[in-house]
Amino acid sequence: MAHRRIAALSSRKVICAAIIGNLLVPATKFGAAAFTGSSAMLSEAVHSVVDTGNSLLLLYGLYRAKQPPDHDHPLGYGRELYFWSFVVAVMVFALGAGVSLYEGVAHILSPLPIENAAVNYVVLGLSALFDGTTWWIALRHFKGRMRYADIFRAIRKSKDPSSFMVLFEDSAALIGLIFAFAGTYFSVQLDLPVLDGVASILISVVLAVTAALLARETKGLLIGEAADQPIVESIMHIAEIMEGVAHANGVFTIHLAPEQIVVALSLEFRR
């Protein structure tokens, strides 16, 4: 139980760090977009707003998942975390990728030169500092003692979407900042304002891919995934050494929450 509380507290700390980081930059990005006329900067501002909303939804999901069972939900509310995590994936796609794509296409059709590009560089640099800090916190939290080569496999096996969603979103944010910087730099240096719109479309692609990965990982959890094999083997071992049990025939498991598993056992009892 202590381990579960520590894990839940760590997830909340990571999400809160992401919220603080995202709250520090959207207003600045919107101001820079209005001042410079940059489409890519506007896309990044929308991206930051969406990330803030997503982090709040994840916190709400963690809160709802801890509600005790009642008459209508005898197994509790654990899957609410999976539901709200899936909503986050939908928001990243619909709002983040959708708005960025619209802004990029609109800017390509009616390109306007970026004014005072130095403002963009300063805002992007500060954003990289804030987003990079929250990304590092999320990475350290999720990675723990595992090797970097095992991170993607751990994401596939994870039953706690709040532990890796912030990492995904912050990774997408950093890639988006790179595209926004490149769009601003090359559109000014080459005198091709259309490149700023292209950068906005690339940001849209990054968000769409991120949303697809998040949706893929949370869909399986939402419809129900079995416990990992080591847990299944431990359950079988505990069942077989129980007094009065002759043999454990098999076990059926399904996750209702990261730390909640429903187990059905087939047992043979001694006479």
Sequence and secondary structure as in RCSB ss.txt:
>XXXX:A:sequence
MAHRRIAALSSRKVICAAIIGNLLVPATKFGAAAFTGSSAMLSEAVHSVVDTGNSLLLLYGLYRAKQPPDHDHPL
GYGRELYFWSFVVAVMVFALGAGVSLYEGVAHILSPLPIENAAVNYVVLGLSALFDGTTWWIALRHFKGRMRYAD
IFRAIRKSKDPSSFMVLFEDSAALIGLIFAFAGTYFSVQLDLPVLDGVASILISVVLAVTAALLARETKGLLIGE
AADQPIVESIMHIAEIMEGVAHANGVFTIHLAPEQIVVALSLEFRR
>XXXX:A:secstr
 HHHHHHHHHHHHHHHHHHHHHHTSHHHHHHHHHHH  HHHHHHHHHHHHHHHHHHHHHHHHHHHTS   SS TT
 STTHHHHHHHHHHHHIIIIIIHHHHHHHHHHHHS    S HHHHHHHHHHHHHHHHHHHHHHHHHHHTTS GGG
HHHHHHH S HHHHHHHHHHHHHHHHHHHHHHHHHHHHHTT THHHHHHHHHHHHHHHHHHHHHHHHHHHHHH  
   HHHHHHHHHHHHTSTTEEEEEEEEEEEEETTEEEEEEEEEE  
